[in-house]
Amino acid sequence: MNEGGKKVSWVELYLDLVFVLAVGRLAHLIVAQPEMHSVWVALGLFFVLWWTWIGFAVLYNRHGDDDRPEHLLFLLGSVPIGVAAVAIEPAAHGDPAVFAGALAVARVILAVAHGEGGPDLLRGRIARACLISAVLFTVSIFVAEPWIYVLWFISISQESGVMLRSDRDAADRARRGRRLALFAPEDPREALDPHHFAERFGLFLIILLGEVLVEAGQAPAEDTAAWFAIGAAMVLAGALWWLYFDSAAELNLRVLQLSGGSPAMARTIFAVGHMIPSFALIGIAAGVGLLLEEEPPVFAYNAVAIGVGLYMLGTRAFLRARLGPVALRVVVVIATFNLGRLHDVFSPHEYIVFFAVWVTVCAALSTQFGADRHVGPAEEVGPGQAAVAGPDAPDRVGR
């Protein structure tokens, strides 16, 4: 995926390893207290961590050089993120001080990294936004709920709006011209490298899929049925991988290429568009882990069903497939959300096997009838330059 663009660096992969710790802690929250309250708490904490990760992804995408100073910067940033990951459990139980403080430090590091870039208006704006976020996270330590979460939301909203700000002039040009290429920002310094950005999000999804495997690997295997269920859980993870990486990953990359690395397009497709399906994988992992335990709650059945439904909606690969009328695909997705009702029909182990077959069939149908991988003709361009797209490109993207 990285041919022709900036490559993901080794130090970014190390930073992702720290986020693995956070993902595991979030899944454990749901497993420890399998109820909707735990899901909402985990989603709120994931939301903050997700945008922290995006901050480092955008930083390297635009300004990373893969040199020693950059390595030191990311290694330094990994420390507060690791502390925040360990502090997830106390934050979930009403003590967010360490969690908020660690994320405040991470944003100070991001602000310094952008501030050292010289007289660049965009870097200056991002540095100020990160400092404002650092102040808001620090203030949240001293206020009571629900104002803590209000401050976190304001912090994320203002910094994300600057990092991936919408170019209104470009959007207006695109609407008038009906071409993705017209989304390209006028200032080439605002453009993102499509290959690097798409690959970063793909790698993060791999991390989240890995959590499903981790939960399956931790299950006790005391009989043949348990072994079959563990194998089915791994088949389920592979089918989920196929649903995204067989078609959706390439299509998302092509759209971002055709938009000239538009920050607004990157925000829509990746930063916002991938957030819920990414969190859905944490719910699926927690549900699988619970189903492989003795006497799992009904919640576990619903966690897998709703998680897979959200993943199918968010990745859009299945909905784009040409396996008959759109209404039929929508019915399949709606049915997926309701498969948790089968808790009276299947034992926990049987349910995992059933779901592995269900998702595998959906992945096979998506492949057989094929999502349209070709968004439109385009020539390779540098960051900030508009790709050349055919006049019907937006129509093909929407399919």
N, C-alpha and C positions, 0 to 999 in steps of 0.2 A: 504493500500500500504506500510505501514511502518513496517510490521511484519518482524522480523529478522534483522532489520537494525536500524540505528540511527533515532530517531523521530524528527520531526520538533518541535522547541521549541516555547513557547508562545511569547518570545521576537522577534522571527523572524516574527511571525504573526503580531506583532505590527509594525515592520518595513515595512511589506507589506501594512499595513494600510496607511502609509505615501506615499507609491508609488501609492495608489489609488488616492490620490490628484493629483499626476503627470499625471496619465492616464486621469483623468477627464479634466485637463487643456489642454492636447494634443487634446482630442476630441473636446473641445470647440474652439480651434484654427481653426479646419476644419469647424465647424458649423458656426463660425463667418464670415469666408471668404471661401465659398465653391468653391475653384478652385484648380488646380493641384499644384500651387506654395505653397499653404498652406500644402498640403499633403507632399511635399518634405521637407519643413521646419520641420513639425512635425516628419517625419521619421528620420531626422538628429538628432533632440533632443532626440527622443526615443532611437536611437542607443546608445547615450552616457549614458542615464539613464539605459538602459537595461544592459550594461556591468558594471555599478556601482552596480546594484542589484546582478549581478552574482558574483562580488567580495566578497560581504558579504555572499552569498550562499556558495561559495567555502571555505571561511574562517571557517564558522560554520561546514561545512561538514567534514573538515579535523581536526579541532582543537577545535570545540565548546564543552563545558562541561556543559552547562545549569546551571551555577552557578552565584552568584551575580556579580563577576567581568565581566563575559560575558554579563550579563544583562545590566550593566552600559555601557559597550562598545557599544552595539547595540543601546541603548537609546541615547547615545552621537552621534552615527553615524546618527541617524534619524533626528537630528536637521539640519545639512547642506543639507540633502536630501530634507527635507521639505521646506527649503529656496529655493533650486533649483527648486522645483515644483512650488512655487509661482512666481519665476522669469522666468518661461517659456514664458509668454506673452511678457515681454520686450525683452527677448532673441530673440524671433521670429520676433521682429520688429527692430532689429539692435542694441540692447543694451544688450550684453551677459555678462557684467562684473559681476553682482551678480551671475548669473547662473554658470559661469566658476569658480568664486571664491569659491562658495559653494561646487562644486564638487572637487576642489583642496583640501579643508579641509577634505572632506570625504575620499580622498585618503591618506592624512596624517594619519588619524585615522586607516585606513587599514594597513598602513606601520608600525605604532606603534604596532598594534595587532599582526602582524607577527614577528616583531623584538623582541618582548618579549618572543618568544618561545625558546630561548637558541641557542646553536650551531647547528642549523639545516640548511643545505645548501639550501634546497628548500625554507624554510621560509625566509632565508636571501635574496635569489634571488627575491622572491615576494615583500618583503619589499622595496628593491631597485627599483624594477619596479614601485611600487606605488608612491615612492618619485619622480621618474623621471616624472611620469604622473602629480603629483601635481605641479611640476615646469612648465611643458608644459601648463597646464591649467592656471596657474598664468600668464605666459608670454602671453597667448592668449588674456588676458584682454587689453594688450597694443598694439596689432597689428590690422591691418585692414582686412576686408574680401578680398579675400577668405582664407587668411593665418590662420585666427582663426580656420576654419574647418580643414585645413591641420594639424595644431597642435593637434587638438582633435583626428583626425584619427590616427596620429602617436602614440599618447598617448594610445589610446585604443588597437591598434595593438600590441604594445610592452608589455603592461601589461597582455593582454589576452593570448599572446603567452607564457608567463611565468607561469601564473596561471593554464592553461590547456595545457601545452606544449606537443608536440607530441614526443613519445618515438620511434625514428626511428628504433632502434634495435627490439623493440616489433613488429612494423609494418612489418618489414622484415620477422620476424619469422612467423607472421600471414599469410603473402602472401605465404610463402613457405609451411607452414603446412595446409593452408586453414581452420584454426580453429579460431574462435573468442577468445577462451581462451588464445591464444598466444599473444593477444594484451596487456595482463596484464603487467604493468610496473615491472621492476626488483626490484626497490626500493619500498617496501610496503607503505612508507610514502607518495608516490606520488599518490597512488590509492584513489579513491573516494568511499564513501558509496553509492551504487546504489539506495537503497531504499530512502534515504534522498534526493538525487539529483533529482530523478524522481518525488518525491512528491513535492519538492519545485517548479518545473516547472509546475506541475499540478495545484498547488494552485495559481500560477501567472496567468495561463489561466482562472481560476475561477474568479479572479479579473477583467480580461479583458471582460469576458462574462457578468459580473455584470454591466459593463458600458453600454452594450446594454439594459439591464433592466432599468438602471437609465435614459437613454435617452427616453425610452418608458414611464416611469413613470412621466416624466416632461411634457409630451404632453398634450395639452388641449383636453378634451373630450366633445365636444359640440353636438354630435349627435350619432346615432347608428353606422354609418360607422366608426367613430373615435374609438368607443369602440371595434369594431371588429378588427380594425387595431392594437390597443394597445395589445389586446389579441394575435393577430397573431405575433406581435413582440416578445412577451414572448415565444410563441411556437417556433419561429425561434431560439431564444437563447438556448432553450432546445434541439432542433435538432442539433445545433452546438456542444453543450456539448456532445451529444450522439456520434457524428461522431468521436470525439477524445477519450473520456473516455470509450466507450464500447469496444474498441479493441486496438487502437494505444497506449494508455497510458501503458497498460500492456506489449505490445510487446516491446516498447522502454525500459522499465525497464528490461525485460528479456535479451535484447541485451547487456545492460550495465552490467548486472550480469555476463553474459557469457564472457565478455571481462575482467573480474576481476577488474572492476572499472577503466578501462583505461581512463585517462584524454583526450587522443586524441579522443576516441569514444564519451565521454561525450561532447566534444567540437562540434563534427560533428552532433550528434543527437539532443542535447539540446541547447547548447549555440548559435550555428549558425543555426541549423535546425529549431529551434522554433521561431527565431526572426521575420521572415517575417509573418508567420501565426499569431503570437501574435500582430504585428502591424496591420495586416488585421482586427482584431477584433475592433481596434480603428476606422478604416475606416468604418466598418459596423455599429458601434454605431453612428458615426457621420451621416452616410447616413440615418439610421432609424430615428434619431432625426429630420433631415431636412424633411423627407417625412411626418412626423406627424405634421409639421407646415403648415401654409397656403401658397399656391403657391410656393412649393419647386422648386429649379432649377433642370435642367436635370442632373447636377452633382450628385445629391442625388441618382438617379437611378443607375448611374454608380458606385458610391461609394459602394453600397450594392453588386452589381453584381461582380465587380472586387475583392472586399474584400472577398466574399464567395469563389470565384474561387481560390484566393491565399490561403485561409484557407484550402480548399480541397486539393490543391497541397502540401502545407506544412505539414499538418498532415498525409497525405498519406493513411489514413484509407480507403477512398472510392476507391482509386486506387488499394489497396491490396485486395479488396473484390472480391469474385468469382461469379460475376454476368454476365458471358459471356466473350467474348474476351476482351483483354486489350484495343484494338482499340475502342470498344464501350464505355468503361469507360473514355477514353481520349476525345472522342467526347462529352460526357456529361459535362466534366469539361470545355472544350472549349466553349460549348454552354452557360455554366454558366457565363463565362466572358462577353458574348455578350448579356445577358438578359437586360442590360440597354437600349438596342434599343427599348424595349417595352414601353418606356415612352409615345409614341403616342397611345398606345393600352389601357393601364391601367391608372386609376387615381392613385394618390399617395397611398391612402388607399388600393385600390385593388391590387396594386403592392406588398405591404407588405404581404397581405394575400397570393397572388400567390407565393411569394418567400418562405414564411413559409411552404407552401405545397411542393414546389420544394425540399427544403433542408430536410424536413421530409421524403419524399420519398427516397431521396438519403441515408439518415441515415437508413431507414428501409431495403433498399436493401443491404446495407453494413452488417447489422445484419443478415438478412435472409440467405445470402450466406456465411457470416462469413469470416473475415480475419483470417489467421492462427495464433492463439494465442501462439502456442508452437514452440519456436525457436529451441529447441533441448534439450535433457536431460542435466541436470546440477545438481550438488550437492551444497549445501550451503557452502560458503567459506567466509573467513574473508577478509578485505581490503588488496589488494595487492596480493592475492593468485589467481591462475588461476582456473576458473571454468572448469568443465569437460564437453566438448561439443562433440556431435557426429560429424563424419567427414563431414556430409552433412549439418551442421548447417548454413554456409554462404549461401547455396542455399535456405534454408527455409526462412532466413531473407530477401532475395532479392525478395520474392514473394509479 
